[in-house]
Amino acid sequence: MDKPYTWTQRLFDVVLPRFNVNTTYIDGSQIEDFERAILPNTTVIYLESPNSWDYKLQDLSAVADLAKSENIVTIIDNSYCSPLFQRPIEFGIDLSMQTATKYIGGHSDTLGGVLCGRKEMIKKIFDSEYLNIGSGIQPFNAWLLIRGLRTLQVRLERITRTTDIVASYLKRHSKVEAILFPLDESFPQYGLAKKQMRGGCGLLSFYMYSQTRQKIVDFCESLKHIMMAVSWGGHESLILPRCASLEPEEFDPMNKDHRMLRLYIGLEDADYLIADLEWAFSKSL
């Protein structure tokens, strides 16, 4: 895909080229994108479905079938859905990984990751690269993740219910142009999302009507309870404006991406979050 997670892209662009590994970025929303991109030396197809900004999906079954016909390994970052709401291996993907820092941990207090696949493939990775680079988790971090797993299902169920309510509120708001959420009927790939995903969890984006960057800054800074931060998946709700990386003079109101805000819904009550959003909207006139 053409817009992977920031540090994934850093791996592809900075680290792997040192080992003569090259990356081809594609849109990935159509299987033809993959067919055109495969080269004689292609060994891995890396997916991120949905990704964590515009939630673009890839057709997992179609990609897996194509990759197998070309003897190519498939890997997916499954962090958005968690292993409860999407099971890529059932669609034929070889390796599924997700950050345990987010939903699995659930409390924003530990770091970790999970990699799943066939026993023989995981054993090969464990016996060589895994043990060689020193990435084994510390016992206390592992204990924190076990604690998170015990409440994972109930937390995701509550987050999902609250997200549906907040999404409906944002869709009706006069200062919101549109929302982006894979399981909303307005989403361009809604049908594929329904096929692949069992739930949508708590991450959505929305486009705010604004002629200036400052108006979006005022909105975010007026929020009393929703914190402005880059992560997601924990107990607290967070927001991140895409224009945070722009200088005021770089802001272009005609560019929808500049007016995009990513909202993570945590474990708070829906009415509590909506009241906070409504207050911030009223202060960003």
C-alpha positions in Angstrom: 0.0 0.0 0.0 1.1 3.6 -0.6 0.6 5.1 2.8 1.8 2.6 5.5 2.4 3.3 9.2 5.1 6.0 9.5 7.8 3.7 11.1 7.0 0.9 8.7 7.7 3.3 5.8 11.0 4.2 7.6 11.9 0.5 7.7 11.2 0.2 4.0 12.9 3.4 2.9 15.9 3.7 5.2 16.7 0.3 6.9 16.0 -2.4 4.3 17.8 -0.6 1.4 21.0 -1.2 3.3 20.5 -4.9 2.7 19.6 -4.3 -1.0 15.9 -4.7 -0.3 13.7 -2.5 -2.4 10.0 -1.6 -1.9 7.3 -0.8 -4.5 4.4 1.2 -3.1 1.0 0.7 -4.7 -2.6 1.9 -4.1 -3.6 -1.7 -3.3 -7.4 -1.2 -3.4 -7.6 -3.3 -6.6 -6.0 -6.7 -7.1 -4.7 -5.4 -10.5 -2.4 -3.0 -8.5 -0.6 -6.0 -7.1 -0.5 -7.9 -10.4 1.3 -4.9 -12.1 3.7 -4.4 -9.2 5.1 -8.0 -8.9 8.6 -8.3 -10.2 10.7 -11.4 -10.9 12.5 -10.8 -7.6 9.4 -10.0 -5.4 9.4 -12.2 -2.3 7.0 -10.4 0.1 3.8 -8.6 -0.1 3.2 -6.4 2.9 -0.4 -5.3 3.7 -2.0 -2.9 6.2 -5.7 -3.4 6.1 -7.3 -1.1 7.2 -4.5 1.4 7.6 -4.7 3.9 10.4 -5.6 7.2 8.7 -7.9 6.8 5.7 -8.6 3.1 6.5 -8.0 1.9 3.0 -8.4 -1.9 2.7 -6.9 -4.6 0.5 -8.8 -7.7 -0.6 -7.1 -10.3 1.6 -8.4 -13.4 -0.2 -7.5 -12.1 -3.6 -4.0 -11.0 -2.6 -3.4 -14.3 -0.8 -4.4 -16.3 -3.9 -2.2 -14.2 -6.2 0.8 -14.4 -3.8 0.5 -18.2 -3.5 0.5 -18.5 -7.3 3.7 -16.5 -7.4 5.3 -18.2 -4.4 5.3 -14.9 -2.5 4.9 -14.6 1.3 2.2 -12.3 2.6 2.4 -10.2 5.8 -0.3 -8.0 7.2 -0.3 -5.4 10.0 -3.7 -6.2 11.6 -3.5 -3.6 14.4 -6.6 -1.7 13.4 -9.0 -4.5 13.8 -7.2 -6.5 16.5 -7.2 -10.3 16.3 -10.8 -10.4 17.5 -12.3 -8.4 14.7 -10.2 -9.6 11.7 -8.5 -12.9 11.2 -6.3 -12.6 8.1 -4.9 -16.1 8.2 -8.4 -17.4 7.6 -8.3 -15.5 4.3 -5.0 -17.1 3.3 -2.5 -14.5 4.6 0.8 -16.1 5.8 1.8 -13.9 8.7 -0.5 -11.6 10.8 1.0 -9.1 13.2 -0.5 -6.6 15.5 0.8 -4.2 18.0 0.0 -5.4 21.5 0.7 -1.9 22.7 -2.8 -0.9 21.7 -6.0 -3.0 22.1 -4.3 -6.1 23.6 -2.6 -4.1 26.3 -5.5 -1.7 26.5 -4.2 0.6 29.2 -1.5 2.7 27.5 1.2 1.5 29.8 3.3 -1.2 28.0 4.8 -2.0 24.6 4.7 -5.2 22.7 3.8 -7.0 19.4 2.3 -10.3 18.3 3.2 -12.3 15.2 1.0 -15.3 14.1 1.4 -17.8 11.3 1.9 -21.4 10.5 3.9 -23.3 13.1 6.8 -24.1 10.8 7.1 -20.5 9.7 7.0 -19.1 13.2 9.5 -21.6 14.4 11.9 -20.6 11.6 11.6 -16.9 12.6 11.9 -17.7 16.3 15.0 -19.9 15.9 16.9 -17.3 13.8 15.9 -13.6 13.6 13.8 -13.4 16.8 16.5 -14.8 19.1 19.2 -13.0 17.3 18.0 -9.4 17.6 17.1 -9.4 21.2 13.4 -8.5 20.9 12.1 -10.9 23.6 9.5 -9.3 25.8 10.3 -8.6 29.5 8.3 -10.6 32.1 6.5 -7.6 33.6 5.4 -6.4 30.1 4.2 -9.9 29.4 2.2 -9.8 32.6 0.6 -6.5 31.6 -0.4 -7.9 28.3 -2.0 -11.0 29.9 -4.0 -8.6 32.1 -5.2 -6.8 29.0 -6.2 -10.0 27.2 -8.5 -10.8 30.1 -10.7 -7.9 29.3 -10.1 -7.5 25.5 -13.5 -8.7 24.3 -15.6 -6.6 26.7 -13.5 -3.5 26.1 -13.8 -3.9 22.3 -17.5 -4.4 22.6 -18.0 -1.2 24.6 -15.6 0.8 22.4 -17.5 -0.4 19.3 -20.9 0.6 20.7 -19.6 4.1 21.7 -17.9 4.6 18.3 -21.2 4.0 16.5 -22.9 6.6 18.6 -20.1 9.2 18.2 -19.8 8.5 14.4 -23.5 9.2 14.0 -23.2 12.5 15.9 -20.3 13.6 13.7 -22.1 12.7 10.5 -24.9 15.0 11.5 -22.8 17.9 12.7 -22.8 21.1 10.5 -19.0 21.6 10.9 -18.2 18.1 9.7 -18.0 17.5 6.0 -17.7 13.7 6.2 -16.4 10.9 8.3 -14.2 7.9 7.4 -15.0 4.7 9.1 -14.8 1.3 7.4 -18.1 0.0 8.7 -20.1 3.1 7.9 -22.2 2.7 4.8 -20.7 5.8 3.2 -17.2 4.3 3.2 -16.0 3.6 -0.3 -15.0 0.0 0.5 -17.9 -0.8 2.9 -18.7 -4.1 1.2 -15.2 -5.4 1.5 -15.0 -4.2 5.1 -18.2 -6.2 6.0 -16.7 -9.2 4.3 -13.3 -9.1 6.1 -14.0 -7.4 9.4 -16.1 -8.6 12.3 -16.0 -5.2 13.9 -14.5 -1.7 13.5 -13.2 -0.9 17.0 -12.7 2.8 17.9 -10.6 4.5 15.2 -12.3 6.9 12.8 -11.4 10.1 10.9 -13.5 13.1 10.0 -13.1 16.1 7.7 -13.8 19.4 9.5 -14.9 22.5 7.6 -12.1 25.1 8.1 -10.5 27.8 6.1 -7.5 28.0 8.4 -5.2 25.7 10.3 -5.8 27.8 13.4 -9.4 26.9 13.5 -8.5 23.2 13.7 -5.9 24.0 16.4 -8.5 25.9 18.4 -10.9 23.0 18.1 -8.3 20.5 19.4 -7.1 22.7 22.2 -10.7 23.4 23.4 -11.3 19.8 24.1 -11.3 19.3 27.8 -11.2 15.5 28.1 -10.2 14.1 24.7 -6.4 14.3 24.7 -4.3 15.2 21.6 -1.9 12.4 21.1 -0.6 10.0 18.4 -1.5 6.6 19.8 -4.8 4.7 20.1 -6.2 1.4 21.5 -6.0 2.3 25.2 -8.7 3.3 27.7 -8.6 7.1 26.9 -10.0 8.9 23.9 -7.5 10.7 21.7 -7.5 13.0 18.7 -4.8 13.9 16.2 -5.1 16.6 13.5 -3.3 15.8 10.3 -2.3 19.4 9.9 -0.2 19.2 13.0 2.8 18.6 10.8 2.1 21.7 8.7 3.1 25.3 9.1 0.2 27.8 9.0 1.2 29.0 5.5 1.3 25.4 4.2 -2.4 24.8 5.1 -4.6 24.4 2.1 -8.4 24.3 2.8 -9.0 22.8 -0.6 -6.9 19.8 0.4 -9.2 17.5 2.4 -6.3 15.8 4.0 -5.3 19.1 5.7 -8.7 19.2 7.3 -8.7 15.6 8.5 -8.7 14.7 12.2 -8.3 11.2 13.5 -10.4 10.4 16.6 -9.9 7.4 18.8 -12.8 6.4 21.0 -11.9 4.9 24.3 -13.9 3.6 27.3 -15.6 6.8 28.3 -19.4 7.2 28.0 -20.7 8.3 24.6 -22.5 11.3 26.1 -19.3 12.4 27.9 -17.3 12.4 24.6 -20.1 14.1 22.5 -20.4 16.9 25.1 -16.6 17.5 24.9 -16.7 17.5 21.1 -19.7 19.9 21.1 -17.9 22.3 23.4 -14.8 22.3 21.2 -16.9 22.9 18.0 -18.6 25.8 19.7 -15.3 27.4 20.6 -13.8 27.1 17.1 -16.1 29.5 15.2 
